[in-house]
Amino acid sequence: MKKTSNKGAAFIADYEQFIRKPYLDQAGIPTIGYGATYYENGQRVKMTDVPISKDRGLQLMHYHLAVYEKAVNKQVKSIINQNQFDALVSFTFNCGERALATSTLLKKVNANPTDKSIVLEFEKWNKITDPKSKQKVVSNGLTRRRKDEAALYFS
């Protein structure tokens, strides 16, 4: 079973950025630490939760990494290299296991992991549902992240 490399974990931590107190992410979801929306016991993060230390944030991030590594290991049927794995774990960490499972990105990776059109599949996942309008809108942060994940995937 593949694990995220130190480079991959740093990539994810860079994008998620540590925030001690609960905050609402771009989509209005309560989040804490390095992008955690729930704790190890399955309980969702609430805006009333107490702030956490950086060590606790890393502990939570590693818990979530293990969850998403398992998902990528389970769903990817083709042979992929470490950078490809790390990029897919980052994608899954951010978008969720269901998003990976139902994506054309996964279908293309499983059909031919070197298919250059995989870049376009990463790039499609750059929208959030605006909490006010409930409409899908492009996020500059997600656009940048997907571009960097695709670059990592093909490096």
LUMROVEX-901913 format. One record per atom (N, C-alpha, C, O): z, y, x; atom name; residue in one letter. Coordinates in steps of 0.02 Angstrom, whole numbers, padded with zeros to 5 digits. Example, Ala and Ser with C-alpha at 12.3 -4.5 7.8 and 13.67 -1.06 7.14 Angstrom:
00390;-00284;00660;N;A
00390;-00225;00615;CA;A
00390;-00165;00660;C;A
00423;-00166;00712;O;A
00354;-00112;00642;N;S
00357;-00053;00684;CA;S
00394;00002;00645;C;S
00402;00057;00670;O;S
***
This chain:
00000;-00060;00042;N;M
00000;00000;00000;CA;M
00000;00063;00044;C;M
00043;00071;00087;O;M
-00048;00106;00032;N;K
-00054;00168;00071;CA;K
00001;00218;00053;C;K
00025;00219;-00004;O;K
00020;00258;00102;N;K
00070;00311;00093;CA;K
00037;00377;00114;C;K
-00009;00378;00154;O;K
00062;00431;00087;N;T
00038;00497;00107;CA;T
00058;00511;00180;C;T
00114;00496;00200;O;T
00012;00538;00218;N;S
00027;00555;00288;CA;S
00070;00618;00289;C;S
00077;00652;00239;O;S
00098;00633;00348;N;N
00136;00695;00357;CA;N
00091;00755;00343;C;N
00113;00804;00312;O;N
00028;00751;00365;N;K
-00021;00805;00353;CA;K
-00032;00814;00278;C;K
-00034;00870;00253;O;K
-00038;00758;00242;N;G
-00048;00761;00169;CA;G
00012;00790;00133;C;G
00005;00830;00087;O;G
00072;00770;00154;N;A
00134;00796;00123;CA;A
00140;00871;00137;C;A
00161;00908;00093;O;A
00123;00892;00197;N;A
00126;00964;00214;CA;A
00074;01003;00173;C;A
00088;01059;00151;O;A
00016;00974;00162;N;F
-00037;01004;00121;CA;F
-00010;01017;00051;C;F
-00017;01072;00024;O;F
00021;00966;00021;N;I
00048;00971;-00047;CA;I
00105;01022;-00049;C;I
00107;01065;-00093;O;I
00151;01018;-00001;N;A
00207;01065;00002;CA;A
00183;01137;00008;C;A
00211;01183;-00022;O;A
00130;01147;00047;N;D
00100;01213;00056;CA;D
00075;01241;-00010;C;D
00086;01300;-00026;O;D
00042;01200;-00048;N;Y
00015;01222;-00113;CA;Y
00070;01230;-00165;C;Y
00068;01277;-00205;O;Y
00118;01185;-00166;N;E
00170;01188;-00217;CA;E
00220;01243;-00202;C;E
00246;01275;-00249;O;E
00235;01255;-00140;N;Q
00284;01304;-00117;CA;Q
00353;01294;-00149;C;Q
00359;01286;-00210;O;Q
00403;01295;-00108;N;F
00472;01284;-00131;CA;F
00499;01345;-00169;C;F
00497;01401;-00144;O;F
00524;01333;-00228;N;I
00558;01385;-00268;CA;I
00623;01354;-00294;C;I
00623;01305;-00330;O;I
00679;01384;-00274;N;R
00746;01357;-00288;CA;R
00762;01353;-00362;C;R
00789;01303;-00386;O;R
00745;01407;-00399;N;K
00765;01412;-00469;CA;K
00709;01387;-00514;C;K
00650;01390;-00495;O;K
00726;01363;-00573;N;P
00674;01344;-00621;CA;P
00630;01405;-00637;C;P
00655;01461;-00643;O;P
00566;01393;-00643;N;Y
00518;01446;-00660;CA;Y
00464;01415;-00704;C;Y
00457;01354;-00707;O;Y
00427;01457;-00738;N;L
00371;01434;-00778;CA;L
00309;01435;-00735;C;L
00291;01487;-00706;O;L
00275;01378;-00729;N;D
00213;01378;-00690;CA;D
00158;01414;-00729;C;D
00171;01441;-00784;O;D
00098;01416;-00702;N;Q
00042;01453;-00734;CA;Q
00030;01431;-00806;C;Q
00009;01471;-00848;O;Q
00044;01368;-00820;N;A
00031;01342;-00887;CA;A
00093;01348;-00932;C;A
00093;01324;-00989;O;A
00147;01380;-00905;N;G
00207;01390;-00945;CA;G
00254;01331;-00946;C;G
00297;01325;-00991;O;G
00248;01285;-00897;N;I
00290;01225;-00894;CA;I
00348;01237;-00847;C;I
00337;01256;-00789;O;I
00411;01226;-00869;N;P
00468;01233;-00824;CA;P
00462;01187;-00763;C;P
00449;01127;-00769;O;P
00470;01217;-00704;N;T
00458;01184;-00640;CA;T
00512;01206;-00591;C;T
00540;01260;-00597;O;T
00525;01163;-00540;N;I
00575;01180;-00490;CA;I
00555;01148;-00423;C;I
00516;01101;-00422;O;I
00582;01175;-00369;N;G
00570;01146;-00303;CA;G
00497;01151;-00283;C;G
00467;01204;-00286;O;G
00469;01094;-00263;N;Y
00399;01090;-00243;CA;Y
00357;01064;-00301;C;Y
00327;01010;-00296;O;Y
00355;01101;-00356;N;G
00313;01082;-00412;CA;G
00339;01027;-00456;C;G
00300;00997;-00493;O;G
00403;01013;-00455;N;A
00431;00959;-00497;CA;A
00440;00984;-00568;C;A
00469;01037;-00580;O;A
00415;00945;-00616;N;T
00424;00961;-00687;CA;T
00474;00914;-00720;C;T
00493;00924;-00778;O;T
00494;00863;-00683;N;Y
00546;00817;-00707;CA;Y
00584;00788;-00648;C;Y
00561;00788;-00591;O;Y
00643;00761;-00664;N;Y
00687;00732;-00613;CA;Y
00678;00656;-00611;C;Y
00642;00627;-00651;O;Y
00711;00625;-00563;N;E
00706;00552;-00553;CA;E
00724;00512;-00615;C;E
00698;00458;-00626;O;E
00769;00539;-00656;N;N
00790;00503;-00717;CA;N
00743;00515;-00776;C;N
00755;00491;-00831;O;N
00688;00551;-00764;N;G
00638;00564;-00816;CA;G
00651;00627;-00856;C;G
00609;00648;-00896;O;G
00710;00657;-00846;N;Q
00727;00718;-00884;CA;Q
00683;00776;-00860;C;Q
00676;00787;-00800;O;Q
00654;00813;-00908;N;R
00612;00871;-00893;CA;R
00654;00928;-00864;C;R
00713;00935;-00881;O;R
00624;00967;-00820;N;V
00656;01027;-00794;CA;V
00664;01076;-00852;C;V
00618;01085;-00892;O;V
00722;01109;-00854;N;K
00735;01160;-00905;CA;K
00748;01226;-00869;C;K
00771;01227;-00812;O;K
00733;01280;-00902;N;M
00743;01346;-00872;CA;M
00817;01360;-00859;C;M
00834;01405;-00819;O;M
00862;01323;-00890;N;T
00934;01333;-00881;CA;T
00963;01289;-00825;C;T
01023;01292;-00811;O;T
00921;01249;-00793;N;D
00945;01206;-00738;CA;D
00969;01248;-00679;C;D
00945;01303;-00668;O;D
01018;01222;-00642;N;V
01045;01258;-00585;CA;V
00994;01257;-00528;C;V
00955;01210;-00521;O;V
00994;01310;-00486;N;P
00950;01311;-00427;CA;P
00964;01251;-00381;C;P
01019;01223;-00382;O;P
00915;01232;-00343;N;I
00922;01175;-00297;CA;I
00912;01199;-00225;C;I
00883;01251;-00212;O;I
00937;01158;-00178;N;S
00928;01173;-00107;CA;S
00859;01149;-00085;C;S
00826;01111;-00121;O;S
00837;01171;-00027;N;K
00773;01149;00000;CA;K
00774;01074;00012;C;K
00724;01040;00000;O;K
00831;01047;00035;N;D
00837;00975;00046;CA;D
00827;00937;-00020;C;D
00793;00885;-00022;O;D
00858;00962;-00073;N;R
00850;00930;-00139;CA;R
00777;00936;-00162;C;R
00751;00889;-00193;O;R
00746;00992;-00147;N;G
00675;01002;-00164;CA;G
00631;00951;-00129;C;G
00585;00923;-00158;O;G
00646;00938;-00065;N;L
00608;00889;-00026;CA;L
00620;00818;-00053;C;L
00574;00778;-00057;O;L
00682;00805;-00071;N;Q
00700;00740;-00100;CA;Q
00659;00728;-00164;C;Q
00631;00674;-00174;O;Q
00657;00778;-00207;N;L
00618;00773;-00269;CA;L
00544;00765;-00254;C;L
00509;00725;-00286;O;L
00519;00803;-00206;N;M
00448;00799;-00189;CA;M
00430;00729;-00165;C;M
00378;00702;-00184;O;M
00473;00700;-00124;N;H
00459;00632;-00098;CA;H
00463;00580;-00154;C;H
00427;00531;-00153;O;H
00508;00591;-00202;N;Y
00510;00547;-00260;CA;Y
00443;00550;-00297;C;Y
00413;00498;-00313;O;Y
00419;00611;-00310;N;H
00355;00619;-00345;CA;H
00296;00593;-00304;C;H
00249;00565;-00332;O;H
00298;00603;-00240;N;L
00245;00576;-00197;CA;L
00239;00501;-00206;C;L
00184;00474;-00212;O;L
00296;00467;-00206;N;A
00295;00393;-00215;CA;A
00264;00374;-00282;C;A
00227;00325;-00285;O;A
00279;00411;-00334;N;V
00251;00398;-00401;CA;V
00175;00405;-00399;C;V
00139;00363;-00425;O;V
00151;00459;-00367;N;Y
00079;00472;-00367;CA;Y
00041;00430;-00316;C;Y
-00017;00414;-00325;O;Y
00075;00411;-00262;N;E
00044;00363;-00215;CA;E
00031;00297;-00250;C;E
-00022;00267;-00243;O;E
00081;00275;-00289;N;K
00074;00212;-00326;CA;K
00015;00216;-00374;C;K
-00024;00169;-00380;O;K
00008;00273;-00408;N;A
-00048;00283;-00456;CA;A
-00115;00280;-00420;C;A
-00161;00247;-00443;O;A
-00120;00314;-00364;N;V
-00184;00314;-00326;CA;V
-00198;00245;-00299;C;V
-00255;00221;-00303;O;V
-00148;00212;-00271;N;N
-00157;00143;-00246;CA;N
-00181;00096;-00301;C;N
-00223;00053;-00289;O;N
-00154;00105;-00361;N;K
-00170;00061;-00417;CA;K
-00241;00074;-00443;C;K
-00277;00027;-00461;O;K
-00261;00137;-00446;N;Q
-00324;00155;-00479;CA;Q
-00385;00156;-00435;C;Q
-00441;00145;-00458;O;Q
-00375;00169;-00370;N;V
-00433;00171;-00325;CA;V
-00448;00099;-00303;C;V
-00407;00066;-00273;O;V
-00508;00078;-00318;N;K
-00529;00009;-00304;CA;K
-00571;00004;-00240;C;K
-00579;-00050;-00212;O;K
-00598;00060;-00217;N;S
-00639;00060;-00157;CA;S
-00596;00071;-00095;C;S
-00538;00091;-00100;O;S
-00624;00059;-00038;N;I
-00588;00070;00025;CA;I
-00597;00144;00044;C;I
-00652;00168;00052;O;I
-00540;00178;00051;N;I
-00541;00249;00069;CA;I
-00498;00260;00131;C;I
-00454;00221;00147;O;I
-00513;00315;00166;N;N
-00475;00330;00227;CA;N
-00413;00372;00210;C;N
-00402;00389;00152;O;N
-00373;00387;00260;N;Q
-00310;00422;00249;CA;Q
-00320;00491;00219;C;Q
-00284;00510;00173;O;Q
-00369;00530;00243;N;N
-00381;00597;00216;CA;N
-00403;00593;00143;C;N
-00384;00635;00102;O;N
-00443;00544;00126;N;Q
-00465;00535;00057;CA;Q
-00405;00518;00013;C;Q
-00398;00545;-00042;O;Q
-00363;00474;00038;N;F
-00302;00456;00001;CA;F
-00258;00517;-00010;C;F
-00235;00530;-00066;O;F
-00246;00555;00044;N;D
-00203;00614;00039;CA;D
-00230;00665;-00011;C;D
-00192;00693;-00050;O;D
-00296;00675;-00011;N;A
-00327;00722;-00058;CA;A
-00318;00699;-00130;C;A
-00305;00739;-00174;O;A
-00326;00634;-00141;N;L
-00318;00606;-00208;CA;L
-00245;00608;-00231;C;L
-00231;00618;-00291;O;L
-00198;00599;-00185;N;V
-00127;00605;-00203;CA;V
-00111;00677;-00220;C;V
-00074;00690;-00268;O;V
-00138;00725;-00182;N;S
-00127;00796;-00198;CA;S
-00154;00812;-00267;C;S
-00120;00845;-00307;O;S
-00214;00789;-00282;N;F
-00245;00799;-00347;CA;F
-00200;00771;-00402;C;F
-00187;00804;-00453;O;F
-00176;00709;-00393;N;T
-00136;00675;-00443;CA;T
-00067;00707;-00450;C;T
-00040;00713;-00505;O;T
-00038;00729;-00394;N;F
00026;00765;-00394;CA;F
00020;00827;-00439;C;F
00066;00842;-00476;O;F
-00036;00861;-00435;N;N
-00046;00923;-00472;CA;N
-00071;00912;-00544;C;N
-00049;00948;-00589;O;N
-00115;00864;-00554;N;C
-00146;00855;-00620;CA;C
-00116;00798;-00661;C;C
-00120;00799;-00722;O;C
-00085;00750;-00628;N;G
-00053;00694;-00662;CA;G
-00094;00630;-00659;C;G
-00154;00630;-00648;O;G
-00058;00575;-00670;N;E
-00088;00508;-00666;CA;E
-00142;00498;-00718;C;E
-00194;00468;-00704;O;E
-00130;00522;-00778;N;R
-00179;00514;-00832;CA;R
-00245;00551;-00816;C;R
-00299;00525;-00830;O;R
-00239;00610;-00787;N;A
-00298;00649;-00768;CA;A
-00340;00609;-00718;C;A
-00401;00605;-00725;O;A
-00307;00581;-00668;N;L
-00344;00540;-00619;CA;L
-00376;00481;-00654;C;L
-00436;00467;-00644;O;L
-00338;00445;-00694;N;A
-00362;00383;-00726;CA;A
-00423;00393;-00769;C;A
-00466;00350;-00773;O;A
-00428;00451;-00801;N;T
-00483;00464;-00848;CA;T
-00539;00506;-00819;C;T
-00586;00523;-00854;O;T
-00533;00522;-00754;N;S
-00581;00569;-00724;CA;S
-00645;00537;-00699;C;S
-00646;00478;-00679;O;S
-00698;00576;-00700;N;T
-00760;00556;-00667;CA;T
-00749;00555;-00592;C;T
-00783;00517;-00556;O;T
-00703;00596;-00567;N;L
-00685;00594;-00496;CA;L
-00668;00523;-00475;C;L
-00695;00498;-00426;O;L
-00623;00491;-00512;N;L
-00603;00422;-00496;CA;L
-00662;00374;-00501;C;L
-00672;00331;-00458;O;L
-00701;00381;-00553;N;K
-00760;00338;-00563;CA;K
-00806;00342;-00502;C;K
-00831;00292;-00478;O;K
-00818;00404;-00478;N;K
-00863;00413;-00421;CA;K
-00832;00387;-00356;C;K
-00866;00356;-00315;O;K
-00767;00397;-00347;N;V
-00733;00371;-00288;CA;V
-00738;00295;-00288;C;V
-00752;00265;-00236;O;V
-00728;00264;-00345;N;N
-00731;00191;-00349;CA;N
-00803;00164;-00341;C;N
-00812;00109;-00315;O;N
-00852;00202;-00363;N;A
-00922;00181;-00357;CA;A
-00947;00189;-00285;C;A
-00981;00145;-00259;O;A
-00930;00246;-00254;N;N
-00953;00260;-00186;CA;N
-00911;00317;-00157;C;N
-00925;00375;-00171;O;N
-00859;00300;-00118;N;P
-00813;00352;-00094;CA;P
-00844;00404;-00047;C;P
-00812;00454;-00032;O;P
-00906;00394;-00025;N;T
-00939;00443;00018;CA;T
-00989;00486;-00020;C;T
-01023;00527;00010;O;T
-00995;00477;-00085;N;D
-01041;00515;-00127;CA;D
-01022;00590;-00124;C;D
-00967;00609;-00143;O;D
-01067;00630;-00099;N;K
-01053;00702;-00089;CA;K
-01040;00739;-00155;C;K
-01010;00793;-00154;O;K
-01063;00711;-00212;N;S
-01051;00745;-00276;CA;S
-00977;00741;-00296;C;S
-00957;00773;-00345;O;S
-00937;00704;-00260;N;I
-00865;00702;-00272;CA;I
-00835;00772;-00264;C;I
-00786;00789;-00298;O;I
-00864;00812;-00220;N;V
-00841;00882;-00212;CA;V
-00842;00918;-00280;C;V
-00794;00953;-00297;O;V
-00895;00909;-00317;N;L
-00903;00942;-00382;CA;L
-00851;00917;-00433;C;L
-00829;00954;-00476;O;L
-00832;00854;-00426;N;E
-00782;00825;-00471;CA;E
-00713;00855;-00458;C;E
-00676;00869;-00506;O;E
-00696;00866;-00395;N;F
-00633;00901;-00380;CA;F
-00635;00971;-00411;C;F
-00588;00993;-00444;O;F
-00691;01006;-00400;N;E
-00697;01076;-00420;CA;E
-00693;01086;-00496;C;E
-00675;01141;-00518;O;E
-00708;01035;-00535;N;K
-00705;01041;-00608;CA;K
-00634;01052;-00633;C;K
-00623;01079;-00687;O;K
-00585;01031;-00593;N;W
-00515;01033;-00615;CA;W
-00480;01097;-00593;C;W
-00427;01095;-00562;O;W
-00509;01154;-00611;N;N
-00483;01219;-00589;CA;N
-00459;01262;-00647;C;N
-00453;01323;-00640;O;N
-00446;01231;-00704;N;K
-00426;01270;-00763;CA;K
-00356;01251;-00786;C;K
-00332;01194;-00776;O;K
-00323;01299;-00817;N;I
-00258;01287;-00849;CA;I
-00265;01306;-00922;C;I
-00311;01343;-00941;O;I
-00221;01281;-00963;N;T
-00218;01304;-01032;CA;T
-00171;01363;-01033;C;T
-00112;01357;-01019;O;T
-00198;01421;-01050;N;D
-00159;01482;-01053;CA;D
-00105;01473;-01106;C;D
-00120;01458;-01164;O;D
-00040;01484;-01087;N;P
00014;01472;-01135;CA;P
00011;01517;-01197;C;P
00035;01498;-01250;O;P
-00019;01575;-01191;N;K
-00023;01621;-01248;CA;K
-00083;01606;-01293;C;K
-00075;01595;-01353;O;K
-00142;01605;-01263;N;S
-00203;01596;-01304;CA;S
-00220;01523;-01318;C;S
-00259;01508;-01363;O;S
-00189;01478;-01280;N;K
-00203;01405;-01285;CA;K
-00275;01388;-01265;C;K
-00299;01333;-01278;O;K
-00310;01435;-01233;N;Q
-00378;01425;-01210;CA;Q
-00377;01402;-01137;C;Q
-00331;01419;-01100;O;Q
-00428;01364;-01118;N;K
-00436;01345;-01047;CA;K
-00463;01405;-01009;C;K
-00513;01435;-01028;O;K
-00428;01422;-00955;N;V
-00450;01478;-00913;CA;V
-00450;01457;-00840;C;V
-00408;01416;-00818;O;V
-00497;01485;-00801;N;V
-00501;01469;-00730;CA;V
-00441;01499;-00694;C;V
-00422;01556;-00705;O;V
-00412;01459;-00650;N;S
-00356;01481;-00607;CA;S
-00382;01488;-00536;C;S
-00409;01440;-00508;O;S
-00374;01548;-00507;N;N
-00396;01558;-00437;CA;N
-00359;01511;-00390;C;N
-00388;01485;-00343;O;N
-00294;01501;-00403;N;G
-00254;01456;-00361;CA;G
-00280;01385;-00364;C;G
-00284;01351;-00313;O;G
-00297;01361;-00424;N;L
-00323;01293;-00431;CA;L
-00394;01287;-00402;C;L
-00412;01235;-00375;O;L
-00433;01340;-00409;N;T
-00500;01340;-00379;CA;T
-00494;01330;-00304;C;T
-00530;01289;-00274;O;T
-00448;01367;-00273;N;R
-00437;01361;-00200;CA;R
-00410;01292;-00182;C;R
-00433;01261;-00134;O;R
-00362;01267;-00221;N;R
-00332;01202;-00206;CA;R
-00385;01147;-00211;C;R
-00389;01104;-00167;O;R
-00425;01147;-00264;N;R
-00476;01095;-00272;CA;R
-00528;01098;-00216;C;R
-00551;01046;-00192;O;R
-00546;01157;-00194;N;K
-00593;01165;-00138;CA;K
-00562;01136;-00075;C;K
-00596;01101;-00037;O;K
-00498;01150;-00063;N;D
-00464;01124;-00004;CA;D
-00452;01048;-00008;C;D
-00456;01014;00043;O;D
-00439;01022;-00068;N;E
-00433;00949;-00076;CA;E
-00499;00915;-00061;C;E
-00500;00864;-00027;O;E
-00554;00944;-00085;N;A
-00620;00915;-00072;CA;A
-00635;00917;00003;C;A
-00662;00869;00030;O;A
-00617;00972;00036;N;A
-00628;00978;00108;CA;A
-00586;00926;00145;C;A
-00610;00895;00193;O;A
-00524;00916;00124;N;L
-00480;00866;00154;CA;L
-00511;00796;00143;C;L
-00513;00755;00189;O;L
-00533;00783;00082;N;Y
-00563;00718;00064;CA;Y
-00621;00701;00111;C;Y
-00628;00644;00132;O;Y
-00663;00751;00126;N;F
-00722;00738;00168;CA;F
-00712;00753;00242;C;F
-00760;00755;00280;O;F
-00649;00765;00263;N;S
-00637;00778;00334;CA;S
-00622;00714;00372;C;S
-00611;00716;00433;O;S
***
